[in-house]
């Protein structure tokens, strides 16, 4: 039985919604394919409900928590857990982590996932609790309103292996939006992924503009060179970013080089 603290208050500025329903833990464990040798990175442990579960099933847990007022709640975690207090987006993440399993704070979920794709090359599987709209965006198809830069980057790096809708009642306080668990397994990153990421980010920075205009505004190439690159890939000059499948951005990056 896991102890749930009652004194800690969720803070809006950190996007906190504490996980309190232990019934969801088994679903997380299944989707994360937890194994005794795993080293897990957890961002946003909150009151430690998921942290204690992970500690029972894996070799080591790195827990990163931005809210220092939770120190008293997290001071009696098992010996195979280390807790670091700080902003996960502002310091070097543990390179030995093999899985990222977390109820991600809403305000860091997308940038953290994108950063981890190449910054944490030993991560082989992600199992994250995120807003439902974020979960849908990760594996959205080209041409849909959900499809964006994060869709392209995640799909270039990984494939989805699990999905589970999550009730608002598993959190305290309950959020005003739906959530979901999504699991995805790493594939092979494209060559020069950092450059691909630059191109993808620039391409979607101005969704109402054509792709050549967006790339030119970002200073990555001229509008004319962007048009030439698109045409060479079989797309008209007026194409927008959301029309290109993920692999096409790899080809576009190579042509622009």
C-alpha positions as CSV (number, residue, x, y, z in Angstrom):
1,X,0.0,0.0,0.0
2,X,1.4,3.4,-1.0
3,X,1.0,6.3,1.3
4,X,-0.6,9.4,-0.2
5,X,0.3,12.7,1.4
6,X,-2.6,15.1,2.2
7,X,-0.8,18.3,3.2
8,X,1.0,19.2,-0.1
9,X,-0.9,21.6,-2.3
10,X,-0.7,21.6,-6.0
11,X,0.6,24.8,-7.6
12,X,-0.9,26.2,-10.8
13,X,2.4,27.8,-11.8
14,X,4.0,24.3,-12.0
15,X,1.1,22.7,-13.8
16,X,0.7,20.2,-10.9
17,X,-2.1,17.7,-10.7
18,X,-1.0,15.0,-8.2
19,X,-1.6,11.3,-9.0
20,X,-3.6,9.8,-6.1
21,X,-5.4,6.8,-7.6
22,X,-3.2,3.7,-7.2
23,X,-5.4,1.7,-9.6
24,X,-3.7,3.4,-12.5
25,X,-0.2,2.2,-11.4
26,X,-0.6,-1.2,-12.9
27,X,-1.6,0.3,-16.2
28,X,1.5,2.4,-16.2
29,X,3.7,-0.6,-15.3
30,X,2.3,-2.6,-18.1
31,X,2.7,0.1,-20.8
32,X,6.2,1.0,-19.5
33,X,7.2,-2.7,-19.7
34,X,9.0,-2.3,-16.4
35,X,11.9,-4.6,-15.8
36,X,14.2,-5.1,-12.8
37,X,17.3,-3.8,-14.6
38,X,15.6,-0.5,-15.7
39,X,16.8,2.9,-14.7
40,X,13.8,5.2,-14.8
41,X,13.7,9.0,-15.1
42,X,10.6,10.5,-13.5
43,X,9.9,14.2,-13.9
44,X,7.4,15.6,-11.5
45,X,7.1,13.0,-8.8
46,X,4.7,15.2,-6.8
47,X,3.7,13.2,-3.7
48,X,5.7,10.2,-4.7
49,X,2.8,7.7,-5.4
50,X,4.2,6.7,-8.8
51,X,7.8,7.0,-7.5
52,X,7.3,4.4,-4.8
53,X,5.7,2.0,-7.3
54,X,8.5,2.4,-9.7
55,X,11.1,1.8,-7.0
56,X,9.5,-1.6,-6.3
57,X,9.9,-2.7,-9.9
58,X,13.1,-1.2,-11.3
59,X,16.8,-0.9,-10.3
60,X,16.9,2.8,-9.9
61,X,14.7,5.9,-10.2
62,X,15.9,9.4,-10.9
63,X,13.2,11.8,-9.7
64,X,13.3,15.5,-10.6
65,X,10.9,17.8,-8.8
66,X,10.8,21.6,-9.2
67,X,8.7,22.2,-6.1
68,X,11.0,22.3,-3.1
69,X,8.0,22.5,-0.7
70,X,7.5,18.8,-1.5
71,X,10.8,17.8,0.1
72,X,9.1,16.7,3.3
73,X,6.8,14.4,1.4
74,X,9.6,12.9,-0.6
75,X,12.2,12.5,2.2
76,X,11.4,8.8,3.0
77,X,11.6,7.3,-0.5
78,X,13.3,3.9,-1.0
79,X,17.1,3.7,-1.2
80,X,17.1,3.2,-4.9
81,X,15.5,6.6,-5.6
82,X,17.4,9.8,-5.8
83,X,15.5,13.1,-5.8
84,X,16.9,16.3,-7.3
85,X,15.1,19.6,-6.9
86,X,15.1,21.9,-9.9
87,X,13.8,22.6,-13.3
88,X,14.2,19.6,-15.6
89,X,14.5,21.8,-18.6
90,X,17.5,23.7,-17.1
91,X,20.0,21.2,-16.1
92,X,21.6,18.0,-17.5
93,X,19.4,15.0,-17.3
94,X,20.7,11.6,-16.1
95,X,22.3,9.9,-19.1
96,X,22.0,6.4,-17.6
97,X,18.2,6.5,-17.7
98,X,16.7,3.7,-19.9
99,X,13.1,4.7,-19.6
100,X,11.1,7.9,-19.0
101,X,8.0,7.2,-16.9
102,X,6.2,10.1,-15.5
103,X,3.0,12.0,-14.8
104,X,4.4,15.0,-16.6
105,X,3.5,18.5,-15.4
106,X,1.3,20.1,-18.0
107,X,3.6,23.1,-18.6
108,X,6.8,21.1,-19.4
109,X,5.4,18.0,-21.1
110,X,6.0,18.9,-24.7
111,X,9.4,20.5,-24.5
112,X,10.7,17.8,-22.2
113,X,9.6,15.0,-24.5
114,X,11.1,16.8,-27.5
115,X,14.4,17.5,-25.7
116,X,14.7,13.9,-24.5
117,X,14.5,12.4,-28.0
118,X,18.2,13.2,-28.7
119,X,19.5,14.5,-25.4
120,X,18.8,11.2,-23.7
121,X,20.0,8.6,-26.2
122,X,19.8,5.7,-23.8
123,X,16.0,6.2,-23.3
124,X,14.5,3.2,-25.1
125,X,10.9,3.7,-24.1
126,X,8.7,6.6,-22.9
127,X,5.5,6.1,-20.9
128,X,4.0,9.5,-20.0
129,X,0.8,10.8,-18.6
130,X,-0.1,14.0,-20.5
131,X,-3.1,16.1,-21.5
132,X,-5.2,14.2,-24.0
133,X,-4.6,16.9,-26.6
134,X,-0.9,16.5,-26.2
135,X,-1.2,12.7,-26.4
136,X,-3.2,13.1,-29.7
137,X,-0.6,15.5,-31.0
138,X,2.3,13.2,-30.6
139,X,1.1,10.8,-33.2
140,X,-1.2,13.0,-35.3
141,X,-1.3,12.4,-39.0
142,X,-0.3,15.0,-41.6
143,X,-3.0,17.4,-42.7
144,X,-4.8,17.3,-39.3
145,X,-5.1,20.3,-37.0
146,X,-3.3,18.3,-34.3
147,X,-0.2,17.7,-36.5
148,X,2.7,19.9,-35.7
149,X,6.4,20.0,-35.0
150,X,6.2,17.7,-32.0
151,X,4.3,15.2,-34.1
152,X,7.0,15.1,-36.7
153,X,9.9,14.9,-34.3
154,X,8.4,12.2,-32.1
155,X,7.4,10.1,-35.1
156,X,10.8,10.4,-36.6
157,X,12.4,9.1,-33.4
158,X,9.8,6.5,-32.1
159,X,6.7,4.4,-32.7
160,X,3.7,4.4,-30.4
161,X,3.2,1.1,-28.6
162,X,0.5,1.9,-26.1
163,X,-2.4,4.3,-25.3
164,X,-4.8,4.5,-22.3
165,X,-7.3,7.2,-21.7
166,X,-7.2,8.4,-18.1
167,X,-10.1,9.7,-15.9
168,X,-9.8,13.1,-14.3
169,X,-10.6,11.5,-11.0
170,X,-7.1,9.9,-10.7
171,X,-5.6,13.4,-9.9
172,X,-5.9,15.8,-7.1
173,X,-7.0,18.5,-7.8
174,X,-8.9,17.1,-10.8
175,X,-7.8,18.9,-14.0
176,X,-10.3,20.7,-16.3
177,X,-9.0,18.6,-19.3
178,X,-8.8,15.0,-20.1
179,X,-5.5,13.1,-19.9
180,X,-4.0,10.0,-21.4
181,X,-1.1,7.6,-21.0
182,X,0.9,7.2,-24.1
183,X,3.9,4.8,-24.6
184,X,6.3,4.9,-27.4
185,X,9.5,3.0,-28.2
186,X,12.7,4.5,-29.7
187,X,13.6,3.8,-33.3
188,X,16.7,5.0,-35.2
189,X,17.1,8.7,-35.2
190,X,17.7,10.3,-38.6
191,X,21.2,11.5,-39.3
192,X,21.9,15.1,-38.1
193,X,18.7,15.1,-36.1
194,X,19.6,18.4,-34.6
195,X,19.5,20.0,-38.0
196,X,16.2,18.3,-38.8
197,X,14.8,19.6,-35.6
198,X,15.8,23.2,-36.6
199,X,14.0,22.8,-40.0
200,X,10.9,21.2,-38.4
201,X,10.6,23.9,-35.7
202,X,11.0,26.7,-38.2
203,X,8.5,25.1,-40.7
204,X,5.7,25.1,-38.1
205,X,6.6,28.4,-36.5
206,X,4.1,30.2,-38.8
207,X,1.3,27.8,-39.6
208,X,-0.6,30.1,-41.8
209,X,2.4,30.8,-44.0
210,X,3.8,28.6,-46.7
211,X,6.8,26.4,-45.8
212,X,9.3,28.4,-47.8
213,X,8.2,31.6,-46.2
214,X,8.5,30.1,-42.7
215,X,12.0,28.8,-43.4
216,X,13.0,32.2,-44.7
217,X,11.6,34.0,-41.7
218,X,13.7,31.7,-39.4
219,X,16.8,32.6,-41.4
220,X,17.4,29.0,-42.4
221,X,17.4,29.6,-46.2
222,X,16.0,32.0,-48.7
223,X,12.4,31.8,-49.9
224,X,13.6,30.9,-53.4
225,X,15.8,28.1,-52.1
226,X,12.9,26.8,-50.0
227,X,10.6,26.8,-53.1
228,X,13.3,24.9,-55.1
229,X,13.7,22.3,-52.4
230,X,10.0,21.7,-52.2
231,X,9.6,21.4,-55.9
232,X,12.5,18.9,-56.1
233,X,10.6,16.8,-53.6
234,X,7.4,16.9,-55.7
235,X,5.5,19.6,-53.7
236,X,4.1,22.9,-55.0
237,X,5.7,26.2,-53.9
238,X,2.6,27.0,-51.8
239,X,2.8,23.9,-49.6
240,X,2.4,24.4,-45.8
241,X,4.3,22.4,-43.2
242,X,1.3,20.4,-42.1
243,X,1.1,18.8,-45.6
244,X,4.5,17.0,-45.3
245,X,4.9,13.6,-43.7
246,X,7.7,13.2,-41.1
247,X,10.1,11.5,-43.4
248,X,9.7,14.3,-46.0
249,X,11.3,16.7,-43.5
250,X,14.4,14.6,-43.4
251,X,14.5,14.7,-47.2
252,X,13.9,18.5,-47.1
253,X,16.7,19.0,-44.7
254,X,19.1,17.0,-46.9
255,X,18.1,19.0,-50.0
256,X,18.5,22.3,-48.2
257,X,22.0,21.3,-47.1
